Amino acid sequence: MMTAEEMKAVDIRTVNRDELVDIRDVVIDQDAPKEEKIKSFMRQIRNPYCFKVGNVVVKTTFADTDATLDDRLEHYLRNK
């Protein structure tokens, strides 16, 4: 099991695509409590910072902020 820092450091240019989880295969029980949904997602995706969607490798980063994705999308749409 990799640490969070190791997960963040994965280089998408050199990662073995066959070892990445395709996010389309992740299934979350929508009736489960929030904490269980998070645990299930983490168990299935293995690395939330690097996964694939089909043949495309995706690398994500997370800002250290209290703003949510909804907040950012609303701001973007209001200022478009």
N, CA, C and O atoms as a GROMACS GRO file, in nm:
protein
  320
    1MET      N    1   0.085  -0.119   0.000
    1MET     CA    2   0.000   0.000   0.000
    1MET      C    3   0.089   0.124   0.000
    1MET      O    4   0.178   0.138   0.084
    2MET      N    5   0.063   0.213  -0.095
    2MET     CA    6   0.140   0.336  -0.104
    2MET      C    7   0.090   0.439  -0.004
    2MET      O    8  -0.027   0.440   0.035
    3THR      N    9   0.182   0.526   0.038
    3THR     CA   10   0.142   0.639   0.123
    3THR      C   11   0.078   0.746   0.034
    3THR      O   12   0.088   0.739  -0.088
    4ALA      N   13   0.014   0.842   0.096
    4ALA     CA   14  -0.049   0.951   0.020
    4ALA      C   15   0.055   1.026  -0.062
    4ALA      O   16   0.029   1.063  -0.176
    5GLU      N   17   0.172   1.049  -0.005
    5GLU     CA   18   0.278   1.120  -0.077
    5GLU      C   19   0.326   1.040  -0.198
    5GLU      O   20   0.354   1.098  -0.303
    6GLU      N   21   0.335   0.910  -0.184
    6GLU     CA   22   0.374   0.825  -0.297
    6GLU      C   23   0.268   0.826  -0.406
    6GLU      O   24   0.299   0.827  -0.525
    7MET      N   25   0.140   0.825  -0.364
    7MET     CA   26   0.031   0.831  -0.461
    7MET      C   27   0.037   0.961  -0.539
    7MET      O   28   0.021   0.962  -0.662
    8LYS      N   29   0.060   1.072  -0.469
    8LYS     CA   30   0.068   1.204  -0.534
    8LYS      C   31   0.184   1.211  -0.632
    8LYS      O   32   0.176   1.280  -0.734
    9ALA      N   33   0.292   1.140  -0.601
    9ALA     CA   34   0.415   1.151  -0.680
    9ALA      C   35   0.417   1.064  -0.806
    9ALA      O   36   0.513   1.070  -0.882
   10VAL      N   37   0.316   0.983  -0.828
   10VAL     CA   38   0.314   0.897  -0.946
   10VAL      C   39   0.325   0.982  -1.072
   10VAL      O   40   0.253   1.081  -1.087
   11ASP      N   41   0.414   0.945  -1.160
   11ASP     CA   42   0.438   1.018  -1.284
   11ASP      C   43   0.356   0.952  -1.396
   11ASP      O   44   0.378   0.835  -1.428
   12ILE      N   45   0.262   1.025  -1.453
   12ILE     CA   46   0.175   0.966  -1.555
   12ILE      C   47   0.251   0.930  -1.682
   12ILE      O   48   0.201   0.854  -1.765
   13ARG      N   49   0.370   0.986  -1.698
   13ARG     CA   50   0.449   0.954  -1.818
   13ARG      C   51   0.516   0.817  -1.808
   13ARG      O   52   0.551   0.758  -1.910
   14THR      N   53   0.533   0.768  -1.685
   14THR     CA   54   0.604   0.641  -1.667
   14THR      C   55   0.522   0.534  -1.597
   14THR      O   56   0.568   0.420  -1.585
   15VAL      N   57   0.402   0.568  -1.551
   15VAL     CA   58   0.320   0.472  -1.478
   15VAL      C   59   0.279   0.356  -1.569
   15VAL      O   60   0.257   0.375  -1.689
   16ASN      N   61   0.268   0.239  -1.511
   16ASN     CA   62   0.220   0.122  -1.584
   16ASN      C   63   0.068   0.131  -1.594
   16ASN      O   64  -0.002   0.113  -1.494
   17ARG      N   65   0.018   0.158  -1.712
   17ARG     CA   66  -0.127   0.175  -1.732
   17ARG      C   67  -0.207   0.051  -1.690
   17ARG      O   68  -0.321   0.063  -1.644
   18ASP      N   69  -0.147  -0.066  -1.704
   18ASP     CA   70  -0.217  -0.190  -1.668
   18ASP      C   71  -0.241  -0.202  -1.518
   18ASP      O   72  -0.327  -0.280  -1.475
   19GLU      N   73  -0.167  -0.127  -1.438
   19GLU     CA   74  -0.184  -0.132  -1.293
   19GLU      C   75  -0.285  -0.031  -1.242
   19GLU      O   76  -0.323  -0.034  -1.125
   20LEU      N   77  -0.328   0.060  -1.329
   20LEU     CA   78  -0.423   0.162  -1.288
   20LEU      C   79  -0.566   0.110  -1.296
   20LEU      O   80  -0.598   0.025  -1.379
   21VAL      N   81  -0.649   0.162  -1.208
   21VAL     CA   82  -0.791   0.126  -1.205
   21VAL      C   83  -0.866   0.218  -1.300
   21VAL      O   84  -0.844   0.340  -1.301
   22ASP      N   85  -0.954   0.161  -1.379
   22ASP     CA   86  -1.042   0.240  -1.465
   22ASP      C   87  -1.158   0.288  -1.378
   22ASP      O   88  -1.235   0.206  -1.326
   23ILE      N   89  -1.171   0.418  -1.364
   23ILE     CA   90  -1.273   0.474  -1.276
   23ILE      C   91  -1.415   0.433  -1.317
   23ILE      O   92  -1.507   0.436  -1.236
   24ARG      N   93  -1.432   0.394  -1.443
   24ARG     CA   94  -1.564   0.349  -1.488
   24ARG      C   95  -1.604   0.217  -1.424
   24ARG      O   96  -1.721   0.180  -1.425
   25ASP      N   97  -1.505   0.145  -1.368
   25ASP     CA   98  -1.533   0.017  -1.302
   25ASP      C   99  -1.564   0.032  -1.154
   25ASP      O  100  -1.601  -0.064  -1.087
   26VAL      N  101  -1.549   0.154  -1.101
   26VAL     CA  102  -1.576   0.179  -0.959
   26VAL      C  103  -1.727   0.190  -0.940
   26VAL      O  104  -1.794   0.268  -1.008
   27VAL      N  105  -1.778   0.113  -0.847
   27VAL     CA  106  -1.922   0.112  -0.818
   27VAL      C  107  -1.942   0.151  -0.672
   27VAL      O  108  -1.884   0.090  -0.582
   28ILE      N  109  -2.024   0.251  -0.649
   28ILE     CA  110  -2.050   0.300  -0.515
   28ILE      C  111  -2.197   0.281  -0.482
   28ILE      O  112  -2.285   0.317  -0.560
   29ASP      N  113  -2.224   0.223  -0.365
   29ASP     CA  114  -2.361   0.206  -0.316
   29ASP      C  115  -2.414   0.342  -0.273
   29ASP      O  116  -2.372   0.396  -0.171
   30GLN      N  117  -2.506   0.397  -0.351
   30GLN     CA  118  -2.560   0.530  -0.322
   30GLN      C  119  -2.641   0.536  -0.193
   30GLN      O  120  -2.669   0.645  -0.143
   31ASP      N  121  -2.680   0.421  -0.141
   31ASP     CA  122  -2.758   0.419  -0.017
   31ASP      C  123  -2.667   0.409   0.107
   31ASP      O  124  -2.716   0.422   0.219
   32ALA      N  125  -2.538   0.388   0.087
   32ALA     CA  126  -2.445   0.375   0.199
   32ALA      C  127  -2.419   0.512   0.261
   32ALA      O  128  -2.432   0.615   0.194
   33PRO      N  129  -2.382   0.514   0.390
   33PRO     CA  130  -2.345   0.642   0.453
   33PRO      C  131  -2.221   0.701   0.384
   33PRO      O  132  -2.142   0.629   0.323
   34LYS      N  133  -2.206   0.832   0.395
   34LYS     CA  134  -2.097   0.904   0.329
   34LYS      C  135  -1.960   0.841   0.358
   34LYS      O  136  -1.881   0.821   0.266
   35GLU      N  137  -1.933   0.810   0.483
   35GLU     CA  138  -1.804   0.753   0.521
   35GLU      C  139  -1.779   0.619   0.450
   35GLU      O  140  -1.667   0.592   0.406
   36GLU      N  141  -1.882   0.537   0.438
   36GLU     CA  142  -1.869   0.408   0.369
   36GLU      C  143  -1.847   0.429   0.219
   36GLU      O  144  -1.773   0.353   0.156
   37LYS      N  145  -1.911   0.530   0.162
   37LYS     CA  146  -1.890   0.561   0.020
   37LYS      C  147  -1.744   0.597  -0.004
   37LYS      O  148  -1.683   0.551  -0.101
   38ILE      N  149  -1.690   0.680   0.084
   38ILE     CA  150  -1.549   0.721   0.070
   38ILE      C  151  -1.457   0.601   0.083
   38ILE      O  152  -1.366   0.584   0.003
   39LYS      N  153  -1.481   0.519   0.184
   39LYS     CA  154  -1.397   0.400   0.203
   39LYS      C  155  -1.405   0.306   0.083
   39LYS      O  156  -1.304   0.253   0.038
   40SER      N  157  -1.525   0.287   0.031
   40SER     CA  158  -1.544   0.200  -0.084
   40SER      C  159  -1.471   0.256  -0.206
   40SER      O  160  -1.405   0.181  -0.279
   41PHE      N  161  -1.482   0.385  -0.228
   41PHE     CA  162  -1.414   0.448  -0.341
   41PHE      C  163  -1.262   0.429  -0.329
   41PHE      O  164  -1.196   0.390  -0.425
   42MET      N  165  -1.209   0.457  -0.212
   42MET     CA  166  -1.064   0.446  -0.191
   42MET      C  167  -1.016   0.302  -0.208
   42MET      O  168  -0.910   0.278  -0.266
   43ARG      N  169  -1.093   0.208  -0.159
   43ARG     CA  170  -1.057   0.066  -0.173
   43ARG      C  171  -1.052   0.026  -0.320
   43ARG      O  172  -0.962  -0.046  -0.363
   44GLN      N  173  -1.148   0.074  -0.396
   44GLN     CA  174  -1.159   0.034  -0.536
   44GLN      C  175  -1.061   0.108  -0.627
   44GLN      O  176  -1.000   0.047  -0.714
   45ILE      N  177  -1.045   0.239  -0.608
   45ILE     CA  178  -0.963   0.319  -0.698
   45ILE      C  179  -0.814   0.305  -0.666
   45ILE      O  180  -0.729   0.326  -0.752
   46ARG      N  181  -0.783   0.270  -0.542
   46ARG     CA  182  -0.646   0.251  -0.493
   46ARG      C  183  -0.564   0.379  -0.489
   46ARG      O  184  -0.497   0.405  -0.389
   47ASN      N  185  -0.565   0.459  -0.594
   47ASN     CA  186  -0.491   0.584  -0.594
   47ASN      C  187  -0.582   0.694  -0.653
   47ASN      O  188  -0.601   0.699  -0.774
   48PRO      N  189  -0.637   0.780  -0.567
   48PRO     CA  190  -0.726   0.885  -0.617
   48PRO      C  191  -0.652   0.993  -0.696
   48PRO      O  192  -0.716   1.077  -0.759
   49TYR      N  193  -0.521   0.992  -0.692
   49TYR     CA  194  -0.442   1.091  -0.764
   49TYR      C  195  -0.406   1.047  -0.906
   49TYR      O  196  -0.370   1.130  -0.990
   50CYS      N  197  -0.415   0.918  -0.933
   50CYS     CA  198  -0.379   0.867  -1.066
   50CYS      C  199  -0.462   0.743  -1.097
   50CYS      O  200  -0.452   0.641  -1.028
   51PHE      N  201  -0.541   0.752  -1.201
   51PHE     CA  202  -0.627   0.641  -1.243
   51PHE      C  203  -0.646   0.656  -1.393
   51PHE      O  204  -0.584   0.742  -1.455
   52LYS      N  205  -0.729   0.575  -1.450
   52LYS     CA  206  -0.755   0.589  -1.593
   52LYS      C  207  -0.904   0.591  -1.621
   52LYS      O  208  -0.986   0.544  -1.542
   53VAL      N  209  -0.936   0.648  -1.737
   53VAL     CA  210  -1.071   0.646  -1.792
   53VAL      C  211  -1.053   0.590  -1.932
   53VAL      O  212  -1.013   0.661  -2.025
   54GLY      N  213  -1.084   0.461  -1.946
   54GLY     CA  214  -1.055   0.395  -2.073
   54GLY      C  215  -0.905   0.388  -2.093
   54GLY      O  216  -0.833   0.335  -2.008
   55ASN      N  217  -0.857   0.442  -2.203
   55ASN     CA  218  -0.714   0.442  -2.232
   55ASN      C  219  -0.643   0.569  -2.188
   55ASN      O  220  -0.522   0.584  -2.210
   56VAL      N  221  -0.715   0.660  -2.126
   56VAL     CA  222  -0.659   0.788  -2.086
   56VAL      C  223  -0.617   0.784  -1.939
   56VAL      O  224  -0.698   0.752  -1.852
   57VAL      N  225  -0.491   0.816  -1.912
   57VAL     CA  226  -0.442   0.824  -1.774
   57VAL      C  227  -0.476   0.963  -1.721
   57VAL      O  228  -0.452   1.063  -1.789
   58VAL      N  229  -0.531   0.968  -1.600
   58VAL     CA  230  -0.573   1.094  -1.538
   58VAL      C  231  -0.491   1.115  -1.412
   58VAL      O  232  -0.480   1.026  -1.328
   59LYS      N  233  -0.435   1.234  -1.398
   59LYS     CA  234  -0.361   1.273  -1.278
   59LYS      C  235  -0.437   1.388  -1.215
   59LYS      O  236  -0.463   1.489  -1.281
   60THR      N  237  -0.473   1.376  -1.089
   60THR     CA  238  -0.549   1.480  -1.021
   60THR      C  239  -0.464   1.543  -0.912
   60THR      O  240  -0.372   1.481  -0.859
   61THR      N  241  -0.497   1.666  -0.878
   61THR     CA  242  -0.438   1.735  -0.765
   61THR      C  243  -0.552   1.798  -0.686
   61THR      O  244  -0.659   1.826  -0.741
   62PHE      N  245  -0.528   1.821  -0.561
   62PHE     CA  246  -0.629   1.879  -0.475
   62PHE      C  247  -0.571   2.001  -0.405
   62PHE      O  248  -0.464   1.993  -0.344
   63ALA      N  249  -0.640   2.113  -0.415
   63ALA     CA  250  -0.595   2.236  -0.350
   63ALA      C  251  -0.625   2.230  -0.201
   63ALA      O  252  -0.723   2.168  -0.159
   64ASP      N  253  -0.540   2.292  -0.124
   64ASP     CA  254  -0.560   2.299   0.021
   64ASP      C  255  -0.648   2.420   0.051
   64ASP      O  256  -0.600   2.528   0.084
   65THR      N  257  -0.778   2.398   0.040
   65THR     CA  258  -0.875   2.506   0.056
   65THR      C  259  -1.005   2.451   0.113
   65THR      O  260  -1.032   2.331   0.109
   66ASP      N  261  -1.084   2.541   0.166
   66ASP     CA  262  -1.216   2.502   0.217
   66ASP      C  263  -1.323   2.508   0.109
   66ASP      O  264  -1.435   2.462   0.130
   67ALA      N  265  -1.289   2.566  -0.007
   67ALA     CA  266  -1.386   2.577  -0.117
   67ALA      C  267  -1.414   2.439  -0.175
   67ALA      O  268  -1.323   2.358  -0.195
   68THR      N  269  -1.540   2.413  -0.201
   68THR     CA  270  -1.580   2.285  -0.259
   68THR      C  271  -1.583   2.295  -0.411
   68THR      O  272  -1.575   2.404  -0.467
   69LEU      N  273  -1.594   2.182  -0.476
   69LEU     CA  274  -1.608   2.181  -0.621
   69LEU      C  275  -1.734   2.259  -0.661
   69LEU      O  276  -1.731   2.334  -0.758
   70ASP      N  277  -1.841   2.240  -0.588
   70ASP     CA  278  -1.964   2.315  -0.616
   70ASP      C  279  -1.939   2.466  -0.608
   70ASP      O  280  -1.986   2.542  -0.693
   71ASP      N  281  -1.864   2.509  -0.505
   71ASP     CA  282  -1.831   2.652  -0.491
   71ASP      C  283  -1.755   2.702  -0.614
   71ASP      O  284  -1.786   2.807  -0.669
   72ARG      N  285  -1.656   2.625  -0.656
   72ARG     CA  286  -1.574   2.664  -0.771
   72ARG      C  287  -1.655   2.668  -0.900
   72ARG      O  288  -1.640   2.760  -0.980
   73LEU      N  289  -1.740   2.569  -0.920
   73LEU     CA  290  -1.823   2.566  -1.041
   73LEU      C  291  -1.921   2.684  -1.043
   73LEU      O  292  -1.941   2.747  -1.147
   74GLU      N  293  -1.981   2.710  -0.929
   74GLU     CA  294  -2.074   2.824  -0.921
   74GLU      C  295  -2.000   2.954  -0.952
   74GLU      O  296  -2.050   3.036  -1.029
   75HIS      N  297  -1.883   2.973  -0.895
   75HIS     CA  298  -1.803   3.093  -0.921
   75HIS      C  299  -1.770   3.103  -1.070
   75HIS      O  300  -1.784   3.210  -1.130
   76TYR      N  301  -1.727   2.994  -1.127
   76TYR     CA  302  -1.693   2.991  -1.269
   76TYR      C  303  -1.813   3.030  -1.356
   76TYR      O  304  -1.801   3.113  -1.447
   77LEU      N  305  -1.928   2.971  -1.328
   77LEU     CA  306  -2.046   2.996  -1.409
   77LEU      C  307  -2.097   3.140  -1.392
   77LEU      O  308  -2.146   3.200  -1.488
   78ARG      N  309  -2.085   3.194  -1.273
   78ARG     CA  310  -2.130   3.331  -1.249
   78ARG      C  311  -2.039   3.434  -1.318
   78ARG      O  312  -2.082   3.544  -1.352
   79ASN      N  313  -1.915   3.398  -1.337
   79ASN     CA  314  -1.817   3.491  -1.393
   79ASN      C  315  -1.782   3.462  -1.538
   79ASN      O  316  -1.685   3.516  -1.591
   80LYS      N  317  -1.858   3.379  -1.601
   80LYS     CA  318  -1.834   3.340  -1.740
   80LYS      C  319  -1.887   3.445  -1.833
   80LYS      O  320  -1.876   3.430  -1.955
   0.00000   0.00000   0.00000
